[in-house]
Amino acid sequence: MRVVFTKLTHERHSVRVERVNGTTELVELDSRSFLRHDLSHLAVETELGLAHGVWGCVAAGGSLDGGGLDGEDMFLAETISGPMQALMRTGGGVPEVLTALTAVAPTVATIDLAQRIHDRLRAYRGQWRATPYRGEMVVEFPEPPSTAL
């Protein structure tokens, strides 16, 4: 699934999803409230391979307004994404990411995961800063592995 963030103003952005099945959805949001939150979820869910968190549910047809976002990975995704959102804002390094992971999700906390999440958050932050007004930042959210036999 393609997730397209468009920088509208300093305070507003839009998010458009383009699902594999051809459907699309678009919302306009307050950047202060939602941008880091959405990017943190993308980073965490991608690096953990969560197929049923926020973005996996959206890929499966859940709505960007929150309807249908009830996947089995949602609790873990929310638990980790909150602290990562704060670290994205403050520019925390790998040690801070590992400390946060260890505090909220010790069963998945590793230095490798901390490094990967940190790197992805940093890349997203840089991409967004480099995106001009009316410009797009495109993120590919991986499709879940096929369960077909």
N, C-alpha and C positions, 0 to 999 in steps of 0.2 A: 504494500500500500504506500502510496506517495502522500506525504503530509507537507502541505505548502503553506508557509507562514509569509504573509505579506505585510510589510511595514507601512502602515497608513499615515500615522503621525507619531510624534514622540510618545503619546499616551495610548494609541490604539493600534491594533493589528488584526488581521483576519487569519483564520485557519481554514484551509480547504483540504478535504481528504478525497483521494481518488482511489477507490477500492478496486481490487482485481476483477470483481464482477461487473465493473463499469459504472457503478453508482458513485455519486459525489455528494458532498455536503459542505456547506460553507457557513461559518459563524464569524461575527466581528466581536472582538473582546477588548477589555481593558488590559493593557500590557502589564501594568504594575501588579495586577491581581493574578493574571493567568500565564504570562509568557514563561517565566522561569519554572512554574509548576508543570506546564505541559512539556517543556524541554527536559526537565528532570525525569518525568515519567518515561519519556522516550529513551533517555540514556539508561536508566535503571532497567526498564523492561527489555531493552535490546541486549544489554550486557548480561543480564540474568537469564535470557532466553524465555521470558514469560510470555506465553501465548494467550493467556486469559486475564491480563491486566487491563488497564484503561485502553491502550492502543490496540491490543488484540481484540477486545470487545468492539471497538470502533471498526476495526477491519472486518469483523464478522457481521456488521450491520448496526451495532449500537450507535446511539446518537451523540453528537458532540454536545448536546444540551444535557447529557447525563442519563438519558433513558437507555436501558439495556446494558448498562455498565455494571454487571454483577458477576463477573467471572471468578473462577476459583483462585486466581492469582491476585485478586484485587487487594486483599489485606496486606500481603507482602509488598506489593507495588506501592501502596499508600504509606506503609510503615517506613519504607526506605526513601521514597521520593521526597517526603517532607524535609528531612535533614539535608538531603542533597540540594534541594531548592535554596536553603539558607546558605550552604557552602558555595553554591554557584554565585549567589549575590556577593558574598564576602571574598571570593577568590581563594577559598581554603585549598590546601595542598593535599597530597596523597595521605600523609599522616592523619589529617583531620577527617578525611573521607573514611579511612580505616577505623578511626575512633568512633565515628558516628555509626558505621556499619556494625561494629562490635557491640555497641550499646543497644541498637534497635533490632538487629537480626544476626545474632552471634552464630547461628547455624550456617550462614552463608558467607560470613565475613572472612575474606582472605586478602592478603596484600595484592595478589594478582587482580582480584575483582575491584579493589579500591583503586588501583592504578588505571584499569580500563574505564571505570566510571568517571574518574577524575579527567582522564584524557578526552573522553567523549563530551563531558560537560564543558570543558575548556574549548573544545572545537566548536560546539554549538554557540557558546558565548561569542567567540571570535567571528563566526559566520554571521551572527545577528548584527554585531557591531559593524561589520563590513557591508551589510545589506542597505542599499540606499532607500530613501522614501519611495514608495510604490514598487520597490523591488521585492523579489521573492527569495526566500530561503527554503530549499527543498530538502526534506529528510525522507529517506526510504526506510519504512518500518518493515522488518523481515516477515515474510509469510511464515505461519507456523508449519512445522514439519507435517508432511502428509501422513495420515493415519490409515490410508488405503493399504490393503494387503495385496 
